[in-house]
């Protein structure tokens, strides 16, 4: 039987601020009443969002936390990451499937330990181990995998009136289970309809559920650390062995460090895929990278602008400059030709590579401004 990573983020941190006033599943709360309240909840989906962050925001809001989507995107680093693989073995007809890169839950899951402190709640996740070939086991029998690894965690969370999020492609907010096939009930985190449905696409393979409340970081400390982390993502200083001496950050699921990169090196790998004239791949892969990167960077703009409003001018000036750089990134993404004809031609692929090089320069400027802002906060 393949090994699986079953990672529970359950440390209590000695930070300075109080937690959000959650009212549902901590010690002394009536679990039956909490479960009944959950049964009446209909999560609101939002299109054109990162589905993991959107689903987590919905769950935390339901539990009484004063959180928002863009703050989760920024605090987790998802707003700033450019995730992709060096020397990827994920090939289709010889071409690197870059379109899959944004769908792997790298950005959110490696930063869950910090996100727990930022929101004031334990965040428990179940993620298959790449080293153990976990996705192969899922592929062989998704139902058996769900029953063995996800169902016990889902059932425990729901029994205490706490929803979770599960991934099958994108992320789904889990509000109930039954005897169906698959048994998962809830709503798509980025769904347009506000209704409870069954997850009919298949059995989920990743899971994230809330735990107990913890002491919460004060906002200034969280801001400074989030800015430093955003800079480290851009410079590929987070996932070892991307840096010679290893990472200065403790991340969950360190196995991602074997191939996954978070910044400039991802952009280089993307350009390398575009320069492969023998294996062109599919235009929709590149469209997905551009689409997901745009989602991330629009959150970065809103996150930095909101942060600038709570800090003095010595900090806000740098934050505003970083946000304007990300606005330029979004404009560059919106102007690129991603048609089938363009991606099939040397000229079109070269034009996209040129845009990527422009983005690297803009994001390097943003990183320098965020580094200055973090220093000013200290």
C-alpha positions in Angstrom: 0.0 0.0 0.0 1.4 3.4 -0.9 2.2 5.8 1.8 0.3 9.1 2.0 1.1 12.3 3.6 -1.6 13.1 6.2 -0.6 16.5 7.5 -2.4 18.1 10.3 -1.5 21.7 11.1 -2.3 21.7 14.8 0.3 23.8 16.5 -0.7 26.6 18.9 1.3 29.7 18.3 2.3 32.2 20.9 1.4 35.3 18.9 0.2 38.5 20.4 -3.4 39.1 19.1 -6.6 37.4 19.9 -8.5 35.0 17.6 -11.6 35.7 15.6 -14.8 35.0 17.5 -15.7 31.6 16.1 -18.8 30.1 17.5 -19.2 26.6 16.1 -16.9 23.8 17.0 -14.5 24.7 19.7 -14.6 23.2 23.2 -18.0 23.4 24.8 -20.0 24.0 21.7 -23.0 21.9 20.8 -21.9 19.8 17.8 -25.4 18.8 16.9 -26.5 22.4 16.7 -23.4 23.3 14.7 -24.1 20.5 12.3 -27.7 21.7 11.9 -26.5 25.2 11.2 -24.1 23.8 8.6 -26.9 21.9 6.9 -28.7 25.2 6.2 -25.7 26.9 4.8 -25.3 27.6 1.1 -21.8 28.8 0.1 -21.6 31.6 -2.4 -19.3 30.8 -5.3 -17.3 33.5 -7.2 -16.1 33.0 -10.7 -12.6 34.0 -11.8 -11.1 33.4 -8.4 -8.5 30.9 -7.1 -10.9 28.2 -6.1 -8.8 27.0 -3.1 -8.5 30.4 -1.6 -12.1 31.2 -2.4 -13.3 28.0 -0.8 -11.2 28.5 2.3 -12.4 32.1 2.7 -16.0 30.8 2.6 -15.3 28.2 5.2 -13.6 30.6 7.5 -16.3 33.2 7.1 -18.9 30.6 8.0 -16.9 29.9 11.2 -17.0 33.5 12.2 -13.6 34.7 11.1 -13.1 38.2 9.8 -11.3 37.2 6.6 -11.5 38.0 2.9 -10.4 36.3 -0.2 -7.6 38.7 -1.2 -6.1 38.6 2.2 -5.9 34.8 2.1 -4.4 35.1 -1.4 -1.8 37.5 -0.2 -1.0 35.9 3.2 -0.6 32.5 1.7 1.6 33.8 -1.1 -0.8 32.6 -3.8 -1.2 36.1 -5.1 2.6 36.3 -5.7 3.6 32.8 -6.8 4.5 31.7 -10.3 4.4 28.0 -9.8 5.8 25.5 -12.3 8.2 22.7 -12.7 11.9 22.6 -13.8 12.8 19.5 -15.9 9.2 18.5 -15.9 8.3 14.8 -16.6 4.7 15.7 -17.0 4.7 15.4 -20.8 1.9 14.9 -23.3 3.1 13.9 -26.8 6.6 15.1 -25.8 5.4 18.6 -24.8 5.5 19.9 -21.2 1.9 20.4 -20.0 2.4 23.8 -18.6 -1.4 24.2 -18.3 -1.4 21.8 -15.4 1.1 23.8 -13.4 -1.5 26.3 -11.8 -3.9 23.5 -10.9 -1.5 21.7 -8.5 -2.2 23.2 -5.0 1.4 24.2 -4.4 1.1 27.8 -3.4 -1.6 27.4 -0.8 -0.5 24.1 0.8 3.2 24.8 1.4 2.2 28.0 3.3 -0.5 26.6 5.5 1.5 26.8 8.7 1.8 30.5 8.4 -1.8 30.9 7.2 -2.9 29.2 10.4 -1.2 31.9 12.4 -2.6 34.7 10.2 -6.2 33.6 10.4 -6.1 32.2 13.9 -7.2 28.6 13.1 -5.6 25.2 12.5 -5.8 24.1 8.9 -5.6 20.3 8.4 -4.9 18.9 4.9 -4.6 15.5 3.3 -2.4 15.6 0.2 -1.0 12.5 -1.5 2.7 11.9 -1.3 4.4 12.3 -4.7 7.4 10.2 -3.5 5.0 7.3 -2.8 3.2 7.6 -6.1 0.0 8.6 -4.4 -1.8 9.8 -7.5 -1.3 6.4 -9.0 -3.1 4.8 -6.1 -5.9 7.4 -6.5 -6.1 6.7 -10.3 -6.3 2.9 -9.7 -9.3 3.1 -7.3 -10.6 6.7 -6.4 -13.4 5.4 -4.3 -11.2 3.2 -2.1 -8.7 6.1 -1.7 -11.5 8.4 -0.6 -12.8 5.9 1.9 -9.4 5.2 3.4 -7.8 8.6 3.5 -10.3 11.4 3.1 -13.6 10.1 4.5 -12.5 9.8 8.1 -11.3 13.4 8.1 -14.4 14.7 6.3 -16.7 12.9 8.6 -14.9 14.1 11.7 -15.0 17.7 10.5 -18.7 17.7 9.5 -19.7 16.0 12.8 -18.5 19.1 14.5 -20.3 21.4 12.2 -17.3 22.5 10.2 -17.2 22.5 6.4 -14.1 21.8 4.4 -12.9 22.0 0.9 -11.9 19.1 -1.4 -10.2 19.1 -4.8 -11.3 17.4 -8.0 -9.7 19.7 -10.6 -10.9 22.8 -8.9 -12.0 23.1 -5.2 -15.4 22.2 -3.8 -16.9 23.4 -0.5 -18.0 20.3 1.4 -21.1 20.8 3.6 -22.4 17.2 3.8 -21.9 13.6 2.8 -24.3 10.8 2.1 -24.4 7.3 0.6 -24.2 8.5 -2.9 -21.4 7.9 -5.5 -19.5 10.1 -4.9 -20.8 10.9 -1.4 -19.6 14.5 -1.3 -22.2 17.3 -1.2 -21.8 21.1 -1.2 -21.0 23.8 -3.7 -18.2 24.7 -6.1 -16.0 27.4 -4.7 -16.1 29.2 -8.1 -19.5 28.1 -9.2 -21.9 30.7 -10.6 -25.0 29.0 -9.1 -25.9 29.4 -5.4 -27.2 25.9 -4.7 -26.2 22.7 -3.0 -25.1 20.0 -5.4 -23.3 16.7 -5.4 -19.7 16.6 -6.5 -20.5 14.5 -9.6 -17.2 15.0 -11.4 -15.5 12.2 -9.4 -14.0 11.5 -6.0 -11.8 14.2 -4.6 -8.1 13.6 -4.1 -7.0 16.5 -1.9 -8.7 17.9 1.2 -8.4 20.9 3.5 -10.5 21.2 6.7 -10.4 23.7 9.6 -9.4 22.6 13.1 -9.5 24.5 16.4 -8.9 28.2 16.9 -5.5 29.4 17.8 -3.9 32.7 18.8 -3.7 35.0 15.8 -0.8 37.1 14.6 -1.1 40.9 14.8 -1.7 42.4 11.4 1.5 44.4 11.2 3.6 41.3 11.9 1.6 39.3 9.4 2.0 42.0 6.8 5.8 42.1 7.2 6.2 38.4 7.0 3.9 38.1 4.0 5.9 40.7 2.1 9.2 38.9 2.9 7.7 35.7 1.7 6.4 37.2 -1.5 9.9 38.4 -2.3 11.3 35.0 -1.5 8.8 33.3 -3.9 9.9 35.6 -6.7 13.5 34.8 -6.1 12.9 31.1 -5.7 14.1 31.0 -2.1 11.3 29.0 -0.7 11.4 25.4 -2.1 14.7 23.5 -1.7 16.8 22.5 -3.5 16.0 25.6 -5.6 18.4 27.4 -3.3 21.9 26.0 -2.7 21.6 26.0 1.1 18.0 24.9 1.2 15.0 27.0 2.2 14.8 29.4 5.1 11.1 28.7 5.2 9.5 25.7 6.8 6.9 24.4 4.3 4.4 21.7 4.3 4.9 19.0 1.7 8.6 19.6 1.2 8.5 17.0 -1.6 7.4 19.8 -3.9 11.0 21.1 -3.7 12.2 18.4 -6.0 10.9 20.0 -9.1 8.6 22.8 -8.3 9.7 26.5 -8.5 7.9 29.6 -7.4 9.2 32.6 -9.4 11.8 33.5 -11.9 12.8 29.8 -12.5 9.2 29.0 -13.4 9.2 31.7 -16.0 12.4 30.3 -17.4 10.9 26.9 -17.6 7.8 28.3 -19.4 10.0 30.1 -21.9 12.0 26.8 -22.4 8.7 25.0 -23.2 7.8 27.7 -25.8 11.2 27.3 -27.4 10.7 23.6 -28.0 9.9 23.7 -31.7 9.5 20.0 -32.0 6.9 19.6 -29.3 4.4 22.5 -29.5 1.8 21.3 -27.0 -1.6 22.9 -26.9 -2.6 26.6 -26.9 -5.1 26.0 -24.1 -2.3 25.1 -21.8 -0.7 28.5 -22.2 -4.2 30.1 -21.9 -4.7 28.5 -18.5 -1.3 29.7 -17.2 -2.1 33.2 -18.3 -5.6 33.0 -16.9 -4.5 31.7 -13.5 -1.6 34.1 -13.3 -3.9 37.0 -14.0 -6.2 35.8 -11.1 -3.2 35.7 -8.8 -1.8 39.1 -9.8 -5.2 40.9 -9.6 -5.3 39.7 -6.0 -1.8 41.0 -5.4 -2.9 44.4 -6.5 -5.9 44.5 -4.2 -3.9 43.0 -1.3 -1.1 45.5 -1.5 -3.4 48.5 -2.0 -5.4 47.4 1.1 -2.2 47.0 3.1 -1.0 50.5 2.1 -4.1 52.0 3.8 -3.2 50.7 7.2 0.5 51.8 7.2 2.3 55.1 7.1 3.5 56.8 3.9 7.1 55.4 4.4 5.6 51.9 3.8 2.6 52.8 1.7 4.7 54.4 -1.1 6.6 51.1 -1.7 3.4 49.1 -1.5 1.7 51.3 -4.1 4.7 51.1 -6.4 4.6 47.3 -6.2 0.9 47.2 -6.9 1.4 49.4 -10.0 4.0 47.0 -11.2 1.5 44.2 -10.9 -1.0 46.3 -12.8 1.5 46.4 -15.6 1.8 42.6 -15.4 -1.9 42.2 -15.8 -2.0 44.6 -18.8 0.8 42.6 -20.4 -1.1 39.3 -19.9 -4.3 40.8 -21.3 -2.5 41.9 -24.5 -0.9 38.5 -25.5 -2.2 36.5 -28.5 -3.0 33.0 -27.3 -4.9 31.7 -30.3 -4.2 28.3 -31.8 -2.5 29.9 -34.7 -0.2 32.0 -32.6 0.9 29.2 -30.3 1.5 27.0 -33.4 3.8 29.6 -34.9 7.4 30.5 -34.1 6.5 34.2 -34.1 3.5 33.8 -31.8 5.5 31.6 -29.3 8.4 34.1 -29.5 6.0 37.0 -28.7 4.7 35.2 -25.6 8.2 34.5 -24.5 8.9 38.2 -24.9 5.9 39.0 -22.7 7.2 36.6 -20.0 10.5 38.3 -20.0 8.8 41.7 -19.5 6.8 40.2 -16.6 10.0 39.0 -14.9 11.4 42.5 -15.0 8.1 44.0 -13.7 7.9 41.5 -10.9 11.5 42.0 -10.0 10.7 45.7 -9.5 7.7 44.7 -7.4 9.8 42.4 -5.3 12.3 45.2 -4.6 9.5 47.5 -3.5 8.0 44.9 -1.3 11.4 44.2 0.3 11.7 47.9 1.0 8.2 48.0 2.5 9.0 45.1 4.8 12.2 46.8 6.0 10.2 50.0 6.7 7.7 48.0 8.7 10.5 46.7 10.9 
